[in-house]
């Protein structure tokens, strides 16, 4: 028997089984009116996740709690459509990563921040099925929230779907990844002269971004599209975050003799700003 351990929102709960294993369960209205200890009907479960003893899933749970119930339901519909059209089961992390991406996309939309998709053409032409799912997602977001997003956002959504079609395996030396991420964290802590709340949602978001940055860094595939307009916009809006990004750039270039592109500095600044805001620094 599966019982409620914590209700995150009306569409997501943390559950525990008879053997003490914890799971995240999704389902429309699955958490509505539920109390700790209530039994969960198997038929109401749309997706069971792997046990939460996995540390990365604990991070994802924090992200999931920040996604509004209505957006989580839209995310579930997009994933369901993708699995039907692609005839495959996507990696369960898609619920966290896509949901968080959509939540951030809405935030960017409200603040009139436009982020160019560097692989728009490739996604649209090489992954037509996934791109169609992205277009389906845009229609759903317009219907549910009144958002009018560009086709580039459809490609962003498609990119998450593509990543979820196969189990993600980070390439390269794990020790190098850890050292890079540790040094970046140290620079941020030094710059703000205070400890960072490592349990905050935006910290987990930032770490997720750092993991992908590290992968690009060590595989010589850094973003490089010379988006000067976005860089200038972010420099004006988030000067402190940009300053820290350049400290990180200078440090990594001196250690690894690898040039950090302006695009990477820009996206680092965006995520650092979210982290600083969450810390109220």
N, C-alpha and C positions, 0 to 999 in steps of 0.2 A: 504494500500500500504506500502511495506517495502522499505526503502531507505538506502543507504550507509551512515554510520557515520564515519567509518574509515576503510581503507584497511590495513590488517596486512601482507598479502602476496597474491600471485596470487590465492591461494586456500582457503583463509579465510578472512572474513570481519566482522567488527562490524556493525550491522544494527539497525535501529530504526523504529518502526511502527507508525501508525497514533496516537496512544494513548501515545506515548512517551516511550514505553517499549523497552529496548535494548536487542539484541540477538547476539550470535555468530553464523554465518552461514558458513557452509563448502560446498565446491563443486569444482570440478576440473575446474580451470580457472574462478571461480566465481568473483575473484577480479581483473582479468586482464583488464586493461584499465579503471577501474571504478574510478569515482570521487565522492567526497562528495556530497550527494544529489541525486545521480543517483538512479533510481528505480531498484529493483531486481526482475527478473522473478522467480515465484514460482517453475517452473520446473527445475531451475538450482540449487536448494537448496537440498543438500543431508542430511543435519541434522540441525534442529533448536534447540538451547539450551534454557535453562530456563532464565528468565530475569536476567540481570546483577546486579540487586539490591542485589542479594545474594552475600555476601562478599567473600565466597570461590571461586565463579566463577570469581570474579575479579582477584583473585590470579592466577587462571588457565589461564586467558586471557594473563597475563604477560608471563607465560610459553609458551603458544601457539605462541606468537610472536617470540620466540627464536628458534622455530622448522623450519628448512628450508622447503620451499614449496614442494620440491620433497619428503622429508621424511614424510610430512603431508599427501601427497597423498598416499604413501605406507601405512601409518597408517590407512587411510580411507579404503583402499582395504582389509587390515587385519581384521578390524572391520566388514566390509561387509561380508567377508567370514565366520567369526565367527557367525554372526547373522543368516546367511543362514544355516550353518551346525548345529547349536545348536537350531535353530527354536525359537529364543527369541530375544528380544530387550535389548541390553546391556545398562548399565548406561552411559549416555553421557560423564561422566568424563573420560571414557576410552580413548577418543581422546587425552585428555591432558596428562593423566598419562602414557599411552602406548607410545605416541609420545615423551614425555620427556625421558622415559626409553630408547627408541631406540636411541635417540640423545646421551644420556650418554653412551650407549653400544658402539656406533661408536667411541666416544671419548676414551673409555677404550681400544677398539680394536687398535686404532692408537698408544696408549701409552703402549701397551702390558701389560695391567693390567688384570689379570684373577680373577674373583670373583666366588667362588664356590656357587652353589645353594644347600642350606641345605635340601631342600625337593624335590630334583630331582626324586628320586625313587618313592616317594608318588604321585607326580604330573603325572609322566609317567604311573603309574599303576592304580591309582585311578581316574584319569581324562584323559582317552585316547583321547576323542574327542578334548578337549582343547589342549592337547599335539600335536595332529595332526595339529591343527591350528598354533601352535608354529613352527612346521616343515615347514608348508606352508609359514609362515613369513620369515623363514631363506632362503628359495628358492627365495622369492621375493627380499630380501635384497641382495642376491648374484647376481640376475639378474640386479637389478637397480644400485647397488653400488659396486659390485665386492667383497662384504664381505663374508668371509668364517668363520662362527661362529659355535660353538659347540652345541650339543644337550642340554647342560645345559642352553644355552641361549633360546632354544625353551621352556624349562620348565619355565624360567623367564617370557617369553611372555605369556605362558599358565596361569601362576599365576595371571597376570593382567586380563586376560579374566575371570578367575574364580571369582575374586573379583568383576568384573563388572556385573556378572550374577544376583547378588542380591544387593539391596540398602545397601551401607555400613553404619552401625550404630556403632559408637564408644561405647564400653562397659565401665562401671565404672562411677565413680564420676567425672563430668566435672570440678568441682572445683580443684580436685587433679591433673587432667591433666594440667589445666591452671597454677597451682602453679609450677609444675615440669618444664614446658616449660619456664615459666618466670625466674626461677632460672638458667636454662641452658643458656638462653639469657644473663642474668646478668653476668655470669661467662665469657662468650665470650667477652662481652663489656669491662669488667674489664681487661681481659687478653691482649686485643689489645689497651686498653686505648683510645678508641675513640668510637663515635656513629656508629651504623650499619645502612646502608641504607635499611630501611624496605620496600622500594618500588622496590628493585632490584629483578631480576628474581631468582638469586641463593638464596636470602633470603627466597623467597616463597618456593623454592625447599627444603631448609633446614627445614622450618616449617612443610612441608608435611612429611619429614622424622621423625621429632620430634614427630608428632602426632602418627605415627605408632610405634615409639619407646616407647612412653608413654603407648600405648595400650598393647604392649608386657610386659612392666615393671609391670603394675598393674594387669595383668592377668597371671603373673608368666610363661611367655612363651618366655623369652629372647633367642636370638640366642646363640647356644652353640655347635659349631662343632670343636673347637680347630684348627682353620686354622692358624697355626703358620707361614707358608710361606707367606701368604698374610699380616699378621700382621707385619712381619719383613720388607717386601717390602714397606708397607705404612710408617713404622717408618723411613726408610731411605729416602723416597721421600718427606714426609710431616712432618718433626719433630715438627714444631710449632703446627700444628693441632693435632698431637698425644699428645703433652704436654697438650694442652687445654682439650682434651678428658679425660686424666687421672685426671685433676682437677675436671671435671664434675663427673667422676666415684667416686672419693673420697668424694665429696660433697653429692651425692645421697646416697651412702652407709652409710654415717654418719647420714643422716636425716631419711632414710627409713629402714635401717638395711637390705637392699637387695643387694646381691652381683651382680655387673655388670660384665658380661662376657667379655673376651678378644675380642670376635667377635663383640660385641656391641661397644666396644672402637674403634675397627678398622673401622667400618662403620660410626661411628660418626666422626672420623678423616677425612674420605673421603669427607663427606658432609661439614664439617667445612672448609676443604681446599678449596673447591669450593667457599664457602662463602667468605673466606679471599681473594681469588684471585679476586672475583668480586668487593671487596672493595678496591683492590690495597693496602692491608695492609702488 
